[in-house]
Amino acid sequence: AGLKVDAILRGGIRKFTDEVGKLWTSLADYYVRRTLYEKARDVFEEGVSSVMTVQEFSVVFEAYTQFEQSMLAAKLEAAEEDGAAGSDEGEKGSKKNKVEKLEKELAACWLNDEDDTDLRLARFERLLDRRPELLSSVLLRQNPHNVEEWHR
């Protein structure tokens, strides 16, 4: 039987309060290595919304932005490779090619769109835009009675 990595790391997060940022990023990295990217994103979100210090926030937020940036870069690289491969193929006027072209057009329908580059870019930009708000939340978790921070 395998180790319960999630439970072990979450236990460490509760127990070792001085290493919380590293443990959150390790847990997210575990899911990235298992190619469970949405779960990794959920862990990063949970991490940035639960850390108690600015230093921990910086560790988790930096890892989160690197993750989103690498996901976007991988998608752009794959799109470039697909574009290069598509331009190398010659077009023939056969009936089979026309059917294949129609199938490609139907597959390109927005309901069947695998090109989520815009979504990934928007996700990355939204994360960067939320940084001040997330940081303010960390400061409010430290001192919920800080009126000045509530007004930001």
C-alpha positions in Angstrom: 0.0 0.0 0.0 1.2 3.5 -0.8 1.8 6.3 1.6 -0.9 8.8 2.3 1.1 11.8 1.2 -1.7 14.3 1.5 -2.5 13.3 5.1 1.1 13.3 6.1 1.8 16.7 4.6 -1.4 18.2 6.0 -0.4 16.8 9.4 3.0 18.5 9.0 1.3 21.8 8.2 -0.6 21.6 11.5 2.4 20.5 13.5 5.4 22.3 12.1 4.2 25.9 12.0 7.6 27.3 11.0 7.6 25.3 7.7 4.0 25.8 6.5 5.0 27.6 3.2 7.3 24.8 2.2 4.8 22.1 3.2 2.0 23.7 1.1 4.3 23.9 -1.9 5.5 20.3 -1.4 1.9 19.1 -1.3 1.0 21.0 -4.5 4.2 19.7 -6.1 3.1 16.1 -5.2 -0.1 16.7 -7.2 1.8 18.3 -10.1 4.1 15.2 -10.3 1.0 13.0 -10.5 -0.3 15.3 -13.3 -3.3 16.3 -11.1 -3.0 20.0 -12.1 -6.5 21.1 -10.9 -5.8 19.5 -7.5 -2.4 21.2 -7.3 -4.2 24.5 -8.1 -6.7 23.9 -5.3 -3.8 23.2 -2.9 -2.1 26.4 -3.8 -5.3 28.3 -3.3 -5.8 26.7 0.0 -2.2 27.6 0.9 -2.4 31.3 0.0 -5.7 31.6 1.8 -4.6 29.9 5.1 -1.0 30.9 5.7 -0.4 33.3 8.7 2.8 35.2 7.8 3.9 37.3 4.9 7.0 35.1 4.6 4.9 31.9 4.2 2.6 33.7 1.8 5.6 34.7 -0.3 6.8 31.1 -0.5 3.4 29.8 -1.5 2.5 32.6 -3.9 5.9 32.5 -5.7 5.5 28.7 -6.2 1.9 29.2 -7.4 2.9 31.9 -9.9 5.7 29.7 -11.2 3.2 26.8 -11.6 0.7 28.9 -13.5 3.5 30.4 -15.7 4.9 26.9 -16.5 1.4 25.7 -17.4 0.9 28.6 -19.7 4.4 28.2 -21.3 3.8 24.5 -21.8 0.5 25.2 -23.6 2.1 27.9 -25.8 5.0 25.6 -26.7 2.5 22.8 -27.6 0.5 25.2 -29.7 3.7 26.3 -31.6 4.6 22.6 -32.2 1.1 21.9 -33.5 1.3 24.9 -35.8 4.6 23.9 -37.2 3.5 20.3 -37.8 0.3 21.5 -39.5 2.2 23.7 -41.9 4.4 20.9 -43.0 1.5 18.7 -44.3 0.6 19.1 -48.0 -3.0 19.6 -49.0 -4.5 17.3 -51.6 -7.8 17.8 -53.3 -9.2 14.4 -52.7 -12.6 13.7 -51.2 -10.9 12.1 -48.1 -9.1 15.4 -47.4 -12.4 17.3 -47.6 -14.0 15.0 -45.1 -11.0 15.3 -42.8 -11.1 19.1 -43.1 -14.8 19.1 -42.2 -14.1 16.8 -39.2 -11.4 19.2 -38.0 -13.8 22.2 -38.3 -16.4 20.3 -36.3 -13.7 19.4 -33.7 -12.7 23.1 -33.5 -16.2 24.0 -32.3 -16.1 25.9 -29.1 -17.8 23.1 -27.3 -14.9 20.8 -28.2 -12.1 23.3 -27.8 -8.9 22.0 -26.3 -7.1 25.3 -26.8 -7.4 26.8 -23.4 -4.5 29.2 -23.8 -6.7 32.2 -23.2 -8.1 30.6 -20.0 -4.6 29.9 -18.7 -3.4 33.4 -19.5 -6.5 34.9 -17.8 -5.9 32.6 -14.8 -2.3 33.8 -14.5 -3.2 37.4 -14.8 -6.0 37.1 -12.3 -3.6 35.5 -9.8 -1.2 38.4 -10.2 -4.0 40.9 -9.8 -5.2 39.2 -6.6 -1.8 39.5 -4.9 -2.5 42.7 -2.9 -5.9 41.3 -1.8 -4.4 38.0 -0.7 -1.6 39.7 1.1 -4.0 41.9 2.9 -5.9 38.8 4.0 -2.7 37.4 5.5 -2.2 40.6 7.5 -5.9 40.5 8.7 -5.5 36.9 9.8 -2.6 38.1 12.0 -4.6 40.9 13.5 -8.3 41.0 12.6 -8.7 44.2 14.6 -6.4 46.2 12.3 -8.8 48.9 11.1 -6.3 50.4 8.7 -5.9 47.0 6.9 -9.6 46.6 6.6 -9.8 49.9 4.7 -7.3 48.8 2.0 
